[in-house]
Amino acid sequence: MKTDGRERTFEALGDATRRSIVEALRRGPATVGDLAKRLPVTRPAVSQHLKVLKEAQLVRDRQDGTRRIYQLDPEGLARVREYLDAVWERALRELKATAEHDVRRKKR
């Protein structure tokens, strides 16, 4: 995940409405209308939020007749998870090193 892509991704997730859309899409694909029924925002607002999420590669869409069906983008979410896993692994290594240092210091 490139830095500019990562920034765009986390900026997209920084908005509460967009996080709500991601949560709604966790339950399965949905149209703008379906999402608007579940959220306290208008259909045009949902469309704008979906555009940001799509640009951040967190959702994808497909045409179904006259409707667009949105769903989570597994590849984009995998990149987010890889990044967060790396951050988490480093934090755990640092915590372990600190704990081991404290144990050694107490034994002196």
N, C-alpha and C positions, 0 to 999 in steps of 0.2 A: 504494500500500500504506500504510494508516494506521499510525501509530506503534504502537498497541496490537496491531494485526494483525501487524505486523512483529515485535514482541517475542514474540508467541505463536508465530510461525513459527520464529524462531531459537531459542527455548526448546525447541520440539519437535525441532529438528535438533541440539540440544545433547546429546541422549542417544544413546549409541553404538548401542543396540538399535534405536532408531527410524531412525537413519541406515542401519543394516543392512537394515531393512525397505524403506526407500526404494531402496537399491541393488538389493534382490531384485526390487522392482516395476519397476525399469528394464528388466528382462528380459521383463516382460509381466505381465498381470493374474494374480492368485492368490487363493486362499481363505486363511482363517486357518490351516486345517490344512496347506496347502502351505507357508505361511511358517513355521509352527512346526517342520516337518520340517527346514528349512534353518537354524534358529536354536537356540541353547542355552537357550531359554525355553519355558515352557508355552503351550498354546493360550490360556488365559485372559489370560496376560501379553501375548501378541501382540494379542489383542482390545483390551486396554487401551491399548497403544501405538498401535494403529490408530485408536482413538477420539481420541487426542491429535492424531495426524497429520491426521485428518479435520477436527477443530475448527480446526486451523491452515490448512486448505484446501490441504494438500499431497497428500492422497489423496481419492478418491471411491469409492463402492461402488454396486453394483447387485445386485438380487435375481436369482438364477438357480435357480428351484425352491426348495429348502430351504436353499440356500447363498447366501452373499454373496460376490461377486467384487470384490476391491479392485484399484485401479489408481491410477497417479499422476494428479494433477489438473493438466492442462497450464496452466490459467489461474492457479492458485496458484503453480506453478513459474515461470511467466512473470513474475509480480510479484516473485518473489525475484530472478530474473535481472535485471530492470529495476533493482532497487535495487543489486545488486552491480555491474552495469555502470556505474551512476552513481558509485558509490564508486571503482571502478577508473579511470574516466575522470578524476575529480578528482585521484586519486593520480598518474596519468601527467602531467597538466598541471603539477602541483606539481613533479614530478621534472624535467620539461623546463625549467621556469622556473629551478630550482636549477642545473641543468647549464649553461644559458645564462648565468646570473649568474656561475658559476665561470669559464666561458670568457672572459667580458668582463673579469673581474677579473685573470685571468692575462695578458691582452693589455696591461694597463696597465703 
